[in-house]
Amino acid sequence: MVGIEDVAREVGMSASTVSRALRDLPLVSQQTKQVVRAAADRLGYVRSAAASGLVTGRAMAISVVVPAVGLWFYSQVIEGVDTVLRQADYDMALVNLGGVGVERERAFKRSLLRHRGDAVLALCVDFSHEEREELRQLGLPVIVVGTPVRGLRFVGIDEVAAGYQATQHLIDLGHRDILHLTGGAEEQQGLSSRVPQGRLTGYEQALRDAGIPPDPGRVLEGRFSMSASRDVVDDLVESGSPLPTAIFAASDEMAFGAMLSLNHHGLSVPDDISVIGIDNHVMADPFGLTTLAQRPFDQGVEGARILLDELAGRPPRKTSLVLPVHLIDRGSTAPVRA
């Protein structure tokens, strides 16, 4: 099996120079990189992350911290991260907190991250002060994907603006009685409270700007869950209380639950009640759901690239990266009935 030393002998360079060239580090000239890559191709060299780590003193892996792995958003981010890392011959060390306090303690108090990667990418984890200090002491590049976290860079969307835009879409269609399905249960889901809170803030601000007083009774907890959202909408319909003319769900999965409930009770979407979500979940198109599309895969890609650039010696990005959302109208919203 061809090793990095074989390539080094072929081109008459040190193994460390060859390693830097193959990893496209900025301190190596383009001419040297071309010579090394050509020799590696001729010899059939396949780069080993473990071997590279021996030369560079790095693990050649990035620790990816997730609250849980079951949600669609998390899986999409992880796919984006993995795509970039594989192209760079880096491994991904997945640290699953499981949404349980004892797992967080295992990851931070016992410093598992210290031994598992050259950088840390976290998904929607609102680190405590003690955890942020632990990360600072690691001395590794850190970025959060999916939510702002105090004192750390993040890649994600403007949650308040997204909530505002979704609600404004319904207001523009003439709706004034708009129910909001909020996330809630962040501790159980492992999701930072800043995500549902930001979308709720945007919802309330859009109502106020339109001269509609926000009604706390029109905010129900859907727990970022299809089944939980279906249950709460079931309860609302079966209570006999006046129904809203529109529902803004803070995630597509909650919107799916609302649509299933309305359909079960013989109500038409959007003829009786309009429904809009946020995400552009893989099932949004089959459901015919109008949604504000974000791209969690791209968020994972951008977060991983920022960390790899920093590990390669490029100037670190000091600011957060806010990515856009856009409305996809699939017909689940319509003008309010007179």
N, C-alpha and C positions, 0 to 999 in steps of 0.2 A: 504494500500500500504506500502510495506516494505521500510524503510528509512535507511540512513547511521547510525543513532543513534541505530536502532535495531540491526544492524550488530555489532556495537561497544559494545552494552550490551552483545550480544551473546559470543563475544571473550574476554570481559573484558578489552577492550582497549579504548583509547580516540577516539572521532570521527575524529580528525585530523590525528591520526596515521592510522586509517582505510582508510581515504581518500588517504593518501600518498601511502599506500600499494596497493590500487586498481588502482592507477595511475602509479604504477611500478617505483616510485621514488627511486634513489640510496641510500638514507639514511635509508631505511628500509631493514632489513635482509630478505633473501629468505625464511627462516622458517616462519617469521611473515606474509609475503605475501601469502604463501601457506595456512596458518591458516585462514587468512581473506578471501581469495578467496573461500575456501571451505565453510565457514560459509555463505558467500554471496550467493553461489549456493544453499545451503540447504534452505535458507530463501526465495529464489526467488528474491533477490535484483537486481533491474535494476538501474544502476547509472544515476543520473540526473546531467547534466552539470550545471544547475542553482544552485542546492543544493551544488555541489562541489565548486562552486564559492563563496558561502556564507562562507564555511569553510576556503578556501584558500585565499580569497580576490581577486580572478581572475575572468575574464569574461568567461573562458573556451571557448574562441573563438580566431581565428586568422583572421585578416583583410587581404583580398586578393584584391589588387588594380589592376584593368585591364583598359587599354586604351579604349577597346570596347569588346563586347562579341561575335561578329559575325564571327571572323576569326577562322578557324579550329585549328590553333596552340593554341590559347587562350583556346578554349573549351577543348582541350586535356590536357593542363596543369592543368586547373581547376578540371578536372576529377581525375587526379593523386593526387592533393592536397586533394580533398574531400575524396578519398579512405583512405588516411592515417589518416586524422582528425577523420573520423567516427570510425575507429578502436581504436582511443585514446579517444573517447567520447568528442571530441572537435567539436565546431560548426565553420562554415565558414561565416564570414561577408564580403559579396562581395561589393566592392566599385568600381562602374563603372564610369570612368572618361568621357566616351562617346566621347573621342577625341576632346572635346571642352574646351577652356580655362576657361570658367566660372565654369565648373565642377571641374577642378583642384583647382581653388581657393576655392570652397566649401569644397573640401576634406582636403586641407591643411591649408588655412588661418583660416577657422572656426574650424579646428582641429576635424573633425569627427572621425579620426582614434583614437584620444585620448580616446574616449568613447566606442570603438567597439571591441577591441581585446587586447590580451596579447602579440601579435607579429604582424609583418607586412611582407607579401610576395607580391612583386610587379612583374607584368609581363611586360617586355620590356619597362619599363618607364624610360626614361633618366631624372632623377630628376635634377631640377635646384639647384643652390647653396642654395637658400632660402628654397627649399623643403627639401634638405638634412639636413639643420640646424634644420628645424622643426621636422624631424624624430629623429635627435640626441637628441633634447630636450624631446621627448616623453620617452626616456630611455627604449625603447622596442627593443627586437631582430628584426633585419631587414635583409631580403635577397631578391635579385632580380633574377628572372628566365627569361632566354632568351636573355640577353644582358649584357655586362659589363657596370657598372655605376661607375663613379669616387667616391672613398671613401667608396664603399659598396661591400659586398660579392655578388657573383652571381653564379648561376648554369646554364650552357648552353654549347654550342659547340664553337669551335674555328672557327669563321666566315671566317677569312682570309684563313685558311687552307682548309675549305670546298669549298670556291670559287676556290682556287688553284686546288684542287683535281678534281673538276668537269670539269674545263677547261683542265687540263692535260689529262683527259680521252679522250677528243675530239682530242687533239693534238696527242696523242698516236695512234689515228685512222687515222692520216694523215691530219686532218683539220687545215687550217691556216686562213681561213676567217670565224671567229666565231662571231656571234652577241650575245650581252649580253642584256637580259631584266632585268633591275634593278628595285628596289622597287620604290623609289621616293614617293612623297606625304606622307611622314612619319607623318606630322602634322595631316593630315586628317585621316590617319589610326590609329594614336596613337602609332605607332611603333618607337622605338628608331632609329635614323639615323645610329647608329653604326652597325646595322644588314646589311642593303643594302650596306653601305659603305665598310664594311669588306669583303663582297662577291665580290664587284667590285674590291677592292684592290687585292684580291686573283686572280681574272680573269686577271687583268692587269699584275701582277707579273709572272704568268704562261706564258703569251704571251712573255714577255720580256726575260724570261729564255730560251724560245724556239727560240729566235731571231726574233720574230714577233712584229713589232711596234704596240702598241695599237692605234686603230683608234676611236676617239670620236664619229664619225659618225656611228659606230657599237654598240653604247650603246643607247638603247631606254628605255623610262620609262613605265613600265608595272603596276605600282601602286599596286603591290601585289594583282592584280585583274585578274580574268579570262577574263571578258568582256573587260577591258581596254587593256589587252595584245592582245586579238584577234583584237581589233580595230587598234593597232599600226602595227601589222603584216599585216593586211589587207591593210593599207596605204602603207606599204613597197612593198608588192607584186604588188599592182595596180599602183605604181609609175613608173614601168618599169625599175627601177634601178637594177643593178646586185645584185643577191641574195647571201646571205652567204651559205656556205655548212653545217653549224651547228649553233644551237642556244643553249646557256646556259641561262636558266631562273633561277633567284635567288629564286624562289619558285615553287613548283609543280603547284599551281593554275595558275601562269603565263605561265608555260609550257603547261597546258591544253588549254589555250586560243590560244597559238601559234599553237598547233596541230590542233585545230578546224579551224583556219584560213587557214592553209596550205591544209588541206583536202578539204575545201570549194573551193579552187582555183585549185583543181586537182593535187596538189603536194603530193608526197608520203613521209611518214616518216617511215624508215630512208633513202629510196632509193634516194630521191632528197635532203632532208635536215635532218640531225640528230638533235634530241632534248634531252636535259638532264635537270633535275630540282634538287631541294633540298627540302627534307622534308620526303618523303614517306607518302604523304597524303593518306587518306582512298580510294580515287579514282585513285591512281596511278596505281594500278594493273589492273582495268578495262580499263584504257587508254593505258596500255602497256608501261608505261613511265619508262625509265631508270632514276634513281634518287640516290642522296646521302641521305641515311635514317638517320634521327635523331629521337629521341623518346621524344616528348614533355610530354607525360604522365609520363615517368620516371623522367624527369626534375622536374615536379610538386611533384612527390613522394619524391625525394631527398631533394628538398627545404623544404617541410613540415617536413620531418624527422629531418633535421638540426635544425629547430626552436623548435620542440618538445623536442629534446634532451637538448637544451639549457634551455628551460622552466623547464625541469625535474632536472636541477641542474648539468648536465654533462658539462665538459669543452667545451666552445664554439668553433666552427670551425672558425678559423681566416682567412683561405684562400678560394678562390673560387674553385668551382668544375667544371672541364671541362670534358664533356662526349664525347665519340667517335661518329663518323659517319661511315657508311660503304656503299659501292657502291652496288646497286641492279640493275643488267642489265636485263631489260625486253624487249630489242630488239628495242628501239627507237633511238639507236645510231648504226652506222655502219662505216666501213672504207670509206674514201672519194673516190668518183668516179674519175677515171683517166681523 
